[in-house]
Structure formats: C-alpha cells, structure tokens
Amino acid sequence: MGKSGFLLTPVMGGQFVGRKQVLHELVKELGNQKSHIGFCLYGKRRVGKTSIIMEAKELLKQKSDVVVTYLSLYDLPELTIKALVEALTESLLTAYQASGKLPLKVKVKQLLEAPWEIVLELLKNSKIEAQVLDNVKIMWEYRHKDEGAEYLKYSFNLGESLAKATSTKCIVMLDEFPEILKIPNGLQAVKMLRTQYEVQNKTALVISGSIRKTLDAVALSEASPFYKQLVPKHVLPFTLEETVEFLKLHSKDNDKKEAEKLHELTGGSPFYLQYIGRASGYSGGVDSAIKIFIEQEGDVFFKEEFEKLSEKEKTIVAALSNGNMTLTNIATELKEPITTIGRYMPILIEKEVAVKESRGTYKLADNLFGYWLREKTSN
C-alpha cells in the first residue's frame, strides 16, 4: 500500500486495527435501548481514543433506533459556554436530521439563524413534540443572552427530548471533554451536566480525554462529578499482536521479527505507526522506515520537547537514551551525586519523559524519542 494509505486523522472502517474488546463493549452497551451505561475513555495523546469513538459511532449508525452525535471540544471556535451550547445544539439537531428522524427541509445552521417565526413553522411541519420545540426555542433565544452554565442543560436535554419524541436512544460523544474546565465556571457546567444525566433515561454519554489529572477532576476520582456515572476505559497503545495486524495491513513483509522491532521502537503508538508509514510506506523494511522517519520528521517531533528541558534534565535524558537505567549508572556517567539524579527523576516522570520500571530503575517513556536522541548525539 502506498503512502496515501496512512492516515493522521481518526481511522475507521477497513483501516481500523485492534481494540476489539473495548469497541465491542461500547457498541453492545450503547446500542442497547435499555442500557443507560456511558463511558469515559482516557489515555495518552495520539493513542487512538478518537478512532475508537468514531468507529463505534459508525457501527452504531447501522441501528435504526440509535442516533449518535459527536463533538470535539477542540473544534469549538472559542472556549466559552456560548460556543459549547451552540455547537452541541447544532450537532444534536444535525444528527437527528441526518438519521431521518427529524425531516427538516433546511440545514440546521440556517434554521437556528432564521427568525423564530420561521423556525417555529419549520419545526411544526416536522411534527415534533412540544418539549423539543421548547428546548429549541430556548437555544434560539440564548444567542441574544449573556453566558450562563444553566443554559447548557437545555442543550444537553435537547438530545433526551429528541430521543423520547422519536423513540430512539441518543448517544452524545464529547471528545477532549476536559477542555470544558478551561471555560469560566467549567466545573459548574460539568456538575450541571452530571445532575441532568442522572435523571435522563434515553441518553448515553461518552467522554474522552488525554490528561489524567483533568479527567480525575471530572470523572475518575471519587470527588469528581461523573464518578461511577461513566465506565472508565483506559486506552493503551497497541499490543504486539495489534502492531503485527497493522503491519500486515500496510506492508507485504509479514515477518514477525520486523513487527517486534517496530513495536519496541514505537511502543505500539498508532500515531507513530501511521506517521512512519506515511514517510516511507514501509516499502524497504522497518529499519529503513525508521531511518527515513527520523531523518525527515525527527526534529519536528522531538526537538521542541527536548529543548523545553533544563540543562540538567537534558543530560539525564541523554543518559537514559543510552540505556543507563539505574540511578547509580546515570550518576556514574554524569559524574553527579545519586541524590542529585534522584531529585530530577520525579520531575521527568511528571513531564511524562521518563517512567519508573522498578525501584531505582528508570527508562525513557518514548523509545522513538530515545532513538532520535541517540542519532543526534552520535552525529
């Protein structure tokens, strides 16, 4: 397969690899009209959370009694309650229109920008229930009002009222959900959403995020609003078997040792696997693919991350890239006291540059970063 077969956007359909268990559970529960179970997907950036959500969305669209709406908070024009309300309202109405459950003759965006009298006439002709009309009217009027987290509940409840009016189940997927905490009164908005979600029975919520600390604040810790309201799913990098599956899909070379080498260097990162393939097509084998990627893209990926480190952190990271994994080995190579190295390791772990493997033993979190650094320092 040529370079065009490698995607740096969410992967779906024939390009989707692995994650069978979590995908099966999402589709089974979300597609069940009697289930109110929602999910919280968390994991490192570029590990494939959005691909899982989008693939689940495509599979669920095959069910006539389920309507799925997807919204990434990264895509909001600005981080405000107003922007979120408008985007969620438009997304819900568009999803129901696309499903055929809300037979509007105009685009939703045009509908929401029209005078209320026209909106009312169009919606009445769609034969939707009064509760839906009430929610839409509030959303329409909200364009001219001051911001307030309380208005978000009407947008969120719009999905519930549409589901009841059309005898469907509404799935609301909010990608990069922790971005809501950057909105003024964002935590208040999260608490309000949780209060509304508790009393809904035709809506299931799926959220995702990359930063564990902020997800703890909204869903994972005992003090968070959505604690035990959503099933947590930790999305990990590919297993070796999934990396093998990926390489079989994109390369004529099905040597398992090649796949093992690729897996070791990439850590099973779907994004790295796609990007390396985009640079080389894997046409010359894994070694050649890695070399081409490092030469063409290495500085783009890793230089800025490395330059952000302090001088002392840089020397420790360089030592880790050479395989010096114990504090003693690193201290010996750098001619520094062990206590000095020990003070810096928690900082590097917090920055997700290093990980602790066992007591006194450390390694770089990203093997490909280490490979790039070795190449840079050896030249």
Secondary structure by P-SEA (a helix, b strand, c coil): ccccccccccccccccccaaaaaaaaaaaaacccccbbbbbbbcccccaaaaaaaaaaaaaacccbbbbbbbccccccccaaaaaaaaaaaaaaaaaaaccccccccaaaaaaccaaaaaaaaaaacccaaaaaaaaaaaacccccccaaaaaaaaaaaaaaaaaacbbbbbbbccccccccccaaaaaaaaaaaaaaacccbbbbbbbccaaaaaaccccccccccccbbbbbbbcccaaaaaaaaaaccccccaaaaaaaaaaacccaaaaaaaaaaccccccaaaaaaaaaacccccccaaaaaaccaaaaaaaaaaaaccccaaaaaaaacccaaaaaaaaaaaaaacccccccccbbbbccaaaaaaaaaaaac
